[in-house]
C-alpha cells in the first residue's frame, strides 16, 4: 500500500493531508496554511507548493503525485481554470503551473466532486450502501452544486462541469443568477434564496436556521410556506437527477443539507416526480464533515 497526499484549497486557508493508504481516514500528517489570495495567483501556487513540502517533512514520506480540491474546475479543452470564486485562478493554467512548481503530477477536481468522492469511498456511502456503483454528492449551502462518482471514480465530463445541477432551470421565480441565466436551482433552494423568499413574504429578515426553528415551532406561517417551497422544489430538482443518472445513493452536504425535512418529506416529494413507481435511491447525511474536501483530494 502507498501513502496518498491531498490538499483542499479554500478562499482563506488550505489544508493538506497524508493518508497511509487509499481508503484510510487516519492521517499520518494534517497541516494548514493561509491561502492569502489577496497576494495574487503566484502566491497561491507558492503556498500550495510549500504545504506539500511541509506535509512531506511532517509525515516523513515523499509525494510522487498529489490531489488538489479547488474552487472552480479545469476546462478540459483549453486547460485553463474557470468558475472559481477565487477569481485570480480563472483563465490561468493552474494545474500545469502547480505541476511545474511541485515537480510532481497533480490531479485536480472541484469541491463538490471531492465531497462526492470522499463520501462514496470513505464516508456515508461506504458505511451504509457499500455496494453502490453510482453516487451523487449534493452541495446545498450558499450555492448549489454536485459531483458524480461512478465505480469510485469522479466524472468530469467534456466541459468539466459534470454534476453542476445547481444551474439547471427550476422555476422563474428564482430570478436572475450570476451565471447569466434565470430561475436556476441555486436561486430557488440555496440558503440565501430561501432567506430572501422568507423576507419577501414576511418583511422580516431571518437566518435559515431561525426559519427552520420557527417552522418546527409551528408559530410562523411564512416559515411554513418557505419550508414547503423548499420541499416542493427539492423534489422537482432531485427527480431530474434520478431520472437522468439513476444513482444508488445521494449524499446531501452543505448548510441546507442539515435540514431533517429533506430526508423525510423531501424524499417523498422526489418520489412524486421520478419515472418509476418506487424510489430505490438511498438518501444520506454526510459522515466526514469538514474532512470531505481534503480526503476527497487525496482519493483523486
C-alpha positions in Angstrom: 0.0 0.0 0.0 1.2 3.5 -0.8 0.7 6.8 1.0 -1.6 9.4 -0.7 -1.4 13.2 -0.5 -4.3 15.7 -0.8 -4.8 19.4 -0.4 -8.1 21.3 0.0 -7.7 24.8 -1.3 -10.1 27.3 0.3 -10.5 31.0 0.0 -8.9 31.8 3.3 -7.0 28.6 4.1 -5.6 25.5 2.5 -5.5 22.2 4.3 -3.3 19.2 3.4 -3.3 15.6 4.5 -1.2 12.5 4.1 -3.1 9.2 4.4 -1.1 5.9 4.9 -3.1 4.3 2.1 -6.0 4.9 -0.2 -9.1 4.2 1.9 -7.7 5.3 5.3 -9.2 8.1 7.3 -6.4 8.1 9.9 -3.8 10.7 8.6 -0.1 10.5 9.0 0.0 14.3 8.8 -2.6 17.1 8.6 -1.5 20.7 8.2 -2.8 24.1 7.2 -1.5 27.3 5.6 -3.3 30.6 4.9 -4.3 31.0 1.3 -3.7 34.8 1.3 -5.4 35.1 -2.1 -5.2 38.9 -1.9 -1.5 38.4 -2.7 -2.3 37.0 -6.1 -2.1 34.0 -8.2 1.6 33.2 -7.9 1.5 33.4 -4.1 -1.3 30.8 -4.0 0.8 28.5 -6.2 3.8 29.0 -3.9 1.7 28.4 -0.8 0.4 25.1 -2.2 4.0 24.0 -3.1 5.1 25.0 0.4 2.3 23.0 2.0 3.3 19.9 0.0 6.9 20.3 1.4 5.6 20.7 5.0 3.4 17.6 4.6 6.5 15.6 3.4 8.5 16.8 6.4 5.7 16.1 8.9 5.0 12.6 7.6 8.5 11.5 6.5 7.0 10.5 3.2 7.9 11.8 -0.3 5.0 12.6 -2.6 5.0 11.2 -6.1 1.7 12.8 -7.0 -0.9 14.9 -5.2 -4.7 15.5 -5.4 -6.0 19.1 -5.1 -9.5 20.1 -4.3 -10.2 23.5 -5.8 -12.9 26.1 -6.2 -13.8 26.0 -9.8 -12.5 23.5 -12.4 -10.1 22.9 -15.3 -11.6 23.3 -18.7 -10.7 20.0 -20.5 -10.3 21.7 -23.9 -8.2 24.8 -23.0 -6.6 23.6 -19.8 -7.5 26.9 -18.2 -9.1 27.2 -14.8 -12.7 28.5 -14.7 -15.7 29.1 -12.5 -13.7 29.8 -9.4 -14.8 32.3 -6.7 -11.1 32.8 -6.0 -11.1 34.8 -9.2 -7.3 35.2 -9.7 -7.3 31.4 -10.6 -9.6 31.9 -13.6 -8.1 31.9 -17.0 -4.8 30.5 -15.7 -3.1 27.2 -16.4 -3.4 26.4 -12.8 -2.8 22.6 -12.8 0.1 22.9 -15.2 1.7 25.7 -13.1 1.3 23.6 -9.9 2.9 20.6 -11.6 5.8 22.8 -12.6 6.2 24.3 -9.1 5.9 20.9 -7.3 7.7 18.8 -9.8 5.1 16.0 -9.5 1.8 15.0 -11.1 -1.3 16.9 -9.9 -4.9 15.5 -10.0 -7.5 18.2 -9.6 -11.2 18.4 -9.0 -13.7 20.9 -7.6 -15.0 20.9 -4.1 -18.3 19.2 -4.9 -16.5 16.4 -6.8 -14.1 15.9 -3.9 -17.0 15.8 -1.4 -18.8 13.2 -3.5 -15.7 11.1 -3.9 -14.9 11.2 -0.2 -18.4 10.2 0.9 -18.6 7.5 -1.7 -15.3 5.8 -0.9 -14.6 6.7 2.7 -17.8 8.1 4.3 -21.6 7.6 4.4 -22.0 5.6 1.2 -19.2 3.2 2.2 -20.8 2.8 5.6 -24.5 2.4 4.5 -24.5 1.4 0.8 -21.2 -0.3 0.3 -22.2 -1.9 -3.0 -23.2 1.5 -4.6 -21.9 1.9 -8.1 -23.4 5.4 -8.9 -23.2 8.1 -6.2 -24.3 11.7 -6.5 -23.0 14.2 -3.9 -25.1 17.3 -3.4 -23.9 20.6 -2.0 -26.7 22.8 -0.8 -25.5 25.8 1.1 -24.7 29.3 -0.1 -24.9 27.9 -3.6 -26.0 24.6 -5.1 -23.6 22.1 -6.8 -22.8 18.5 -7.1 -20.4 15.8 -8.1 -20.9 12.4 -9.8 -18.9 9.3 -8.8 -19.2 6.0 -10.8 -17.3 2.9 -9.6 -15.2 5.0 -7.3 -14.1 7.5 -10.0 -15.1 11.2 -10.4 -16.6 12.1 -13.7 -15.6 15.5 -15.0 -17.2 15.5 -18.5 -16.4 17.2 -21.8 -16.7 20.7 -20.3 -15.5 19.8 -16.7 -19.0 20.6 -15.3 -20.5 17.1 -14.6 -22.8 17.4 -11.6 -23.5 21.2 -11.9 -27.2 20.7 -11.4 -27.4 24.0 -9.5 -27.5 25.8 -12.8 -30.3 23.9 -14.4 -33.5 25.8 -14.8 -36.0 25.1 -12.0 -38.5 28.0 -11.7 -38.7 31.5 -13.0 -39.5 32.9 -9.5 -35.8 32.3 -8.6 -34.9 35.4 -10.7 -31.6 36.2 -12.3 -28.5 34.2 -11.5 -24.9 35.3 -11.6 -24.3 32.6 -14.3 -26.3 34.8 -16.7 -29.5 32.6 -16.7 -32.6 32.9 -14.6 -34.6 30.6 -12.3 -31.6 28.3 -11.6 -31.9 25.6 -8.9 -29.4 27.6 -6.9 -31.7 30.7 -7.0 -34.6 28.7 -5.6 -33.3 26.3 -2.9 -29.9 27.6 -1.8 -29.8 29.0 1.7 -29.7 32.7 0.7 -32.5 32.1 -1.8 -34.7 30.6 1.0 -33.9 33.5 3.3 -34.8 36.0 0.5 -38.1 34.3 -0.1 -39.0 34.4 3.6 -38.1 38.2 3.6 -40.3 38.8 0.5 -43.2 37.1 2.2 -42.9 38.3 5.7 -41.0 41.6 5.5 -38.6 40.2 8.2 -35.0 39.1 7.9 -34.2 35.7 9.4 -31.3 33.3 9.0 -32.2 29.9 7.6 -31.8 28.1 10.9 -34.2 30.6 12.5 -36.7 29.9 9.8 -36.4 26.2 10.3 -36.8 26.7 14.1 -40.0 28.8 13.5 -41.4 26.1 11.2 -40.8 23.5 13.8 -42.4 25.6 16.5 -45.5 25.9 14.2 -45.9 29.6 15.1 -44.9 31.3 11.8 -47.0 30.8 8.6 -44.2 32.4 6.5 -41.7 29.9 7.8 -44.1 27.1 6.9 -44.5 28.5 3.4 -40.7 28.8 3.0 -40.1 25.2 4.1 -42.9 23.9 1.9 -41.4 25.7 -1.0 -38.0 24.1 -0.3 -39.6 20.6 -0.1 -41.5 21.1 -3.4 -38.6 22.3 -5.4 -36.1 19.9 -3.9 -38.4 17.1 -5.1 -38.6 18.6 -8.6 -34.9 19.3 -8.9 -33.7 16.0 -7.5 -36.1 13.9 -9.6 -34.3 15.2 -12.7 -31.0 13.8 -11.2 -32.6 10.4 -10.6 -34.3 10.3 -14.0 -31.0 11.2 -15.7 -28.3 9.2 -13.8 -30.3 6.9 -11.5 -27.9 6.9 -8.6 -27.7 4.2 -5.9 -27.1 6.9 -3.3 -27.3 10.6 -2.9 -25.4 12.4 -0.1 -26.5 15.9 0.8 -23.9 18.3 2.2 -24.0 22.0 2.9 -26.0 24.0 5.4 -29.4 23.3 3.8 -28.5 19.6 3.8 -28.7 19.7 7.6 -32.5 20.2 7.4 -34.0 16.9 8.5 -37.2 17.6 6.4 -35.2 16.8 3.3 -34.7 13.2 4.3 -38.4 12.6 5.1 -40.9 14.9 3.3 -38.2 15.9 0.7 -37.7 12.3 -0.3 -41.4 11.7 -0.5 -41.6 14.7 -2.8 -38.9 13.3 -5.0 -40.8 10.1 -5.4 -43.8 12.0 -6.8 -41.8 13.1 -9.9 -39.5 10.2 -10.8 -40.2 8.0 -13.7 -40.8 4.9 -11.6 -43.3 3.8 -9.0 -40.7 3.0 -6.3 -37.8 5.2 -5.1 -34.8 3.0 -4.5 -32.1 5.7 -4.3 -30.8 6.0 -0.7 -30.5 9.5 0.7 -27.7 10.0 3.3 -26.3 12.7 5.5 -22.5 13.1 5.1 -20.2 11.3 7.5 -16.9 13.2 7.1 -17.9 16.7 7.8 -15.2 19.3 7.1 -12.8 16.5 6.2 -14.6 15.6 3.0 -12.7 18.1 0.8 -9.2 17.2 1.8 -9.9 13.4 2.0 -11.5 13.6 -1.4 -8.5 15.4 -2.8 -6.3 12.5 -1.5 -8.6 10.0 -3.1 -8.1 11.6 -6.5 
